[in-house]
Amino acid sequence: MELDLESIAEATSGAIGALVSTTVLYPLDTCKTKYQAEVRAKHQQKYRNISDVLWEAISTRQVFSLYQGLGTKNLQSYISQFIYFYGYGFFKRLYLKKSGNTNIGAKANLLVAAAAGACTVIVIQPLDTASSKMQTSEFGKAEGLWRTLSKSTWREAFDGLGISLLLTANPSIQYTVFDQLKQRLLKGKLGSKTGKASSPEALSAFSAFMLGAVSKCVATILTYPAIRCKVMIQAADSDEFGKSEADKKSQKTISGALFAIWKREGPLGFFKGLQAQIVKTVLSSALHLMIKEKITRTTWILLIALKRYVFVTPVRLKST
């Protein structure tokens, strides 16, 4: 069975890009997640804006706690992006091969991205839940990955799976918009290629950054209410905001999370933290896709060389 080198190159470069972007922007991600997880009436809120979370960490001398859960988040990011980009690339090439088309349309692109996203979510959901619990724990009191997972049942480890599957629409929208814009941008440069496989076309760093920012901004705005509900569901067991047991239990369902937001914060509560989410996710996605685009060609060349060395170079036996 021949290796799908292009899918592997896409997956590897995507995973490395996710690792770098997650690490660089992690403190902002922690502040954003703690801010989103708080559901209280306006006069009772601990955090009035995202900067209050940062100030709390500074004033309590817990700045390094902004990195609590970074290892788990990086593990989640690497695995999820590798699976996603491999699945996305594989399904996309399979579709093109079966359909006989040279380019994939927007609708087919959306379905391919959703299928890849669904596979990814099911695999990494326990890590995603554990990461959210670590980030929303009190500063300096976050527990490690294995202790966090061991305290949960399998059912609790998959808290928010339903809404996570719903949120596969987010990367689906993002990568569909990105891919369509990329195809249009490269249309003048792309020509029919014959003969042996050649390395895939890559955008410039600036173009990849801008297209990544635009595509993620569109996806985030369209799916934000579901994003906030997901954070609430995964952080429902946190003692950070003094929730009662009844509140914790009710907020572990989609309907319970929606009702809690509507009751305590009103319609605008569904978009609480949207600005912080856009800043974080747009910067993260743009940085991620920029890195991915720049190293895809190098990864491709290295894989081609590795394939030739492993499968073509004959093994020489030492003479006795």
C-alpha positions in Angstrom: 0.0 0.0 0.0 1.6 3.3 -1.1 2.0 6.0 1.5 -0.1 9.2 1.1 2.9 11.5 1.5 0.9 14.7 0.8 -1.5 13.9 3.6 1.3 13.1 6.0 3.1 16.3 5.0 -0.1 18.3 5.6 -0.7 16.6 8.9 2.9 17.0 10.2 3.2 20.7 9.2 -0.3 21.4 10.6 0.6 19.7 14.0 3.9 21.6 14.3 2.1 24.9 13.5 -0.5 24.2 16.2 2.2 23.4 18.8 4.0 26.7 18.2 0.8 28.9 18.1 -0.7 27.2 21.2 2.5 27.8 23.3 2.9 31.4 22.2 -0.7 32.5 22.9 -1.4 30.2 25.9 -1.6 32.9 28.6 -4.2 34.8 26.6 -6.1 31.5 26.1 -6.2 30.9 29.9 -7.5 34.4 30.6 -10.1 34.0 27.9 -11.3 30.6 29.2 -11.6 31.7 32.8 -13.6 34.8 31.7 -15.9 32.7 29.5 -16.5 30.1 32.3 -18.0 32.7 34.7 -21.8 32.9 34.6 -23.2 35.5 37.0 -25.4 38.5 37.1 -23.5 41.6 36.1 -23.2 43.1 39.7 -21.9 39.7 41.0 -19.2 39.1 38.3 -15.7 38.5 39.5 -14.2 39.4 36.1 -15.6 42.5 34.3 -13.3 42.0 31.4 -10.5 39.7 30.3 -7.8 42.1 31.8 -9.2 41.4 35.3 -8.0 37.8 34.9 -4.5 38.9 34.0 -4.5 41.4 36.9 -5.5 38.7 39.4 -2.6 36.5 38.3 -0.2 39.5 38.7 -1.5 40.7 42.0 -1.5 37.3 43.6 2.0 36.5 42.2 0.6 33.6 40.2 1.7 34.7 36.7 3.2 31.3 35.9 -0.3 29.9 36.6 -1.4 31.4 33.3 0.5 28.4 31.8 -1.3 25.8 33.9 -2.4 23.0 31.7 0.0 24.0 28.8 1.4 20.5 28.5 -2.1 19.0 28.1 -3.1 21.7 25.7 0.0 21.1 23.5 -0.6 17.4 23.5 -4.2 18.0 22.5 -3.3 20.5 19.8 -0.6 18.3 18.3 -2.7 15.1 18.2 -5.9 16.9 17.0 -4.2 18.9 14.3 -2.3 15.9 13.0 -5.5 13.8 12.8 -7.4 16.7 11.4 -5.0 17.7 8.6 -4.3 14.1 7.7 -8.0 13.3 7.5 -8.8 16.6 5.7 -6.0 16.0 3.1 -6.9 12.3 2.7 -10.6 12.9 2.2 -10.1 15.8 -0.1 -7.8 13.9 -2.4 -10.1 10.9 -2.3 -13.0 13.1 -3.3 -11.0 14.6 -6.2 -10.0 11.2 -7.4 -13.5 9.7 -7.3 -15.2 12.8 -8.8 -12.5 13.4 -11.4 -12.5 17.2 -10.6 -9.4 19.2 -10.4 -10.7 21.5 -7.7 -13.0 20.9 -4.7 -16.1 23.1 -4.4 -17.2 24.9 -1.3 -20.0 22.5 -0.4 -17.8 19.4 -0.8 -15.0 21.2 1.0 -17.3 21.8 4.0 -18.4 18.2 4.2 -14.8 16.9 3.9 -13.7 19.3 6.7 -16.7 18.3 8.9 -15.9 14.6 8.5 -12.2 15.2 9.5 -13.3 17.3 12.4 -15.7 14.7 13.7 -13.0 12.1 13.7 -10.7 14.4 15.6 -13.2 15.4 18.3 -14.0 11.9 19.3 -10.3 11.0 19.8 -9.2 14.1 21.7 -12.3 15.0 23.8 -10.9 13.7 27.1 -7.8 15.9 26.7 -10.0 18.9 25.7 -12.1 18.5 28.8 -9.1 18.0 31.1 -7.4 21.1 29.6 -10.5 23.3 30.2 -10.7 22.1 33.8 -7.0 23.0 34.4 -7.4 26.4 32.9 -10.5 27.3 35.0 -9.1 26.0 38.3 -8.0 28.6 40.8 -4.5 30.0 40.1 -1.9 27.7 41.6 -4.3 24.9 42.3 -4.5 23.1 38.9 -3.8 19.4 39.0 -1.9 17.3 36.5 -3.4 15.5 33.5 -3.5 12.0 35.0 -4.9 13.2 38.3 -7.5 15.3 36.5 -8.6 12.4 34.3 -8.5 9.9 37.2 -11.0 12.0 39.2 -13.5 11.8 36.3 -15.6 8.9 35.0 -15.5 8.1 31.3 -18.8 9.9 31.0 -17.4 13.1 32.6 -14.2 12.8 30.5 -16.5 13.2 27.4 -18.4 16.2 28.8 -19.3 18.5 25.9 -18.8 15.9 23.2 -22.2 16.7 21.6 -21.5 20.4 21.4 -17.9 19.7 20.3 -19.2 17.6 17.4 -21.5 20.6 16.6 -18.5 22.9 16.7 -16.8 20.9 14.0 -18.6 23.5 11.9 -16.0 26.0 13.1 -12.9 24.5 11.6 -15.0 23.4 8.6 -16.0 26.9 7.9 -12.5 28.2 8.7 -10.6 25.8 6.4 -13.3 26.0 3.7 -13.0 29.8 3.6 -9.2 29.6 3.8 -9.0 26.9 1.0 -11.3 28.8 -1.3 -9.4 32.1 -0.8 -6.1 30.3 -1.3 -7.3 28.7 -4.5 -8.3 32.1 -5.9 -5.1 33.6 -4.8 -3.0 30.9 -6.4 -5.2 30.5 -9.5 -2.8 32.4 -11.7 0.2 30.5 -10.5 -1.2 27.0 -10.7 -0.9 25.1 -13.9 -1.4 21.5 -14.8 1.4 19.3 -13.6 2.4 16.1 -15.3 4.9 13.4 -14.6 6.1 12.6 -11.1 4.6 14.1 -7.9 5.9 17.6 -7.1 5.7 19.6 -4.0 2.4 21.5 -3.3 2.1 25.2 -3.9 2.5 27.4 -0.8 1.4 30.9 0.1 3.7 33.6 1.2 3.9 34.0 5.0 2.0 37.3 4.9 -0.8 35.9 2.6 -1.2 32.8 4.7 -1.4 35.0 7.9 -4.0 37.3 6.4 -6.1 34.5 4.9 -5.9 32.6 8.2 -7.1 35.6 10.2 -10.0 36.3 7.9 -11.2 32.7 7.7 -11.0 32.2 11.5 -12.8 35.5 12.2 -15.7 34.4 10.1 -15.9 30.9 11.7 -15.6 32.3 15.2 -18.4 34.9 14.9 -20.8 32.3 13.4 -20.2 29.7 16.1 -19.4 31.7 19.2 -22.6 31.0 21.3 -21.8 27.2 21.0 -18.1 27.9 22.0 -19.1 29.6 25.2 -21.6 26.8 26.1 -18.8 24.3 25.6 -16.5 26.1 28.0 -19.3 26.3 30.6 -20.1 22.6 30.3 -16.4 21.5 30.6 -15.8 23.8 33.6 -19.0 23.1 35.4 -17.3 21.2 38.2 -14.9 24.1 38.9 -15.1 25.6 42.4 -13.6 28.9 41.1 -16.9 30.7 40.9 -18.7 29.2 44.0 -21.4 27.3 42.1 -23.8 25.1 44.0 -24.1 21.4 43.2 -27.4 22.1 41.5 -25.8 24.7 39.3 -22.9 22.4 38.4 -25.3 19.6 37.5 -27.6 21.8 35.4 -24.8 23.4 33.5 -23.4 20.1 32.3 -26.0 19.9 29.5 -26.4 22.1 26.4 -29.9 23.2 27.4 -28.8 23.9 31.0 -25.8 26.1 29.8 -28.1 28.0 27.4 -30.7 28.6 30.2 -28.1 29.8 32.7 -26.7 32.3 30.3 -30.1 33.6 29.3 -31.3 33.8 32.9 -28.2 35.6 34.4 -26.8 37.6 31.5 -29.5 38.0 29.0 -29.2 37.6 25.2 -25.9 39.5 25.1 -24.4 36.9 27.4 -24.2 34.5 24.5 -21.5 36.7 23.1 -19.6 37.5 26.3 -15.9 37.3 25.6 -16.4 37.4 21.8 -13.7 40.1 21.4 -11.2 38.1 23.4 -12.1 34.9 21.5 -11.6 36.6 18.2 -8.2 38.1 19.2 -6.9 34.8 20.5 -8.3 32.5 17.9 -7.6 34.8 14.9 -4.0 35.3 16.1 -3.6 31.6 16.8 -5.1 30.4 13.6 -3.2 33.0 11.5 0.1 32.1 13.1 -0.7 28.4 12.9 -1.6 28.5 9.2 1.4 30.7 8.4 3.8 28.2 10.0 2.0 25.3 8.3 2.3 26.9 4.9 6.0 27.7 5.2 7.0 24.2 6.4 4.8 22.1 4.2 7.2 22.2 1.3 10.2 21.3 3.5 8.2 18.5 5.1 7.2 17.2 1.7 10.9 17.1 0.5 12.0 15.3 3.7 9.3 12.7 3.3 10.2 12.1 -0.3 13.8 11.7 0.6 12.9 9.3 3.5 10.7 7.3 1.2 13.5 6.8 -1.3 16.0 5.9 1.3 13.7 3.4 3.1 12.0 1.8 0.1 14.4 2.2 -2.7 18.0 2.0 -1.4 19.1 -1.6 -1.3 20.4 -3.1 1.9 24.1 -3.9 1.7 25.3 -6.9 3.6 28.8 -6.9 5.1 31.1 -9.4 3.5 32.4 -12.1 5.8 
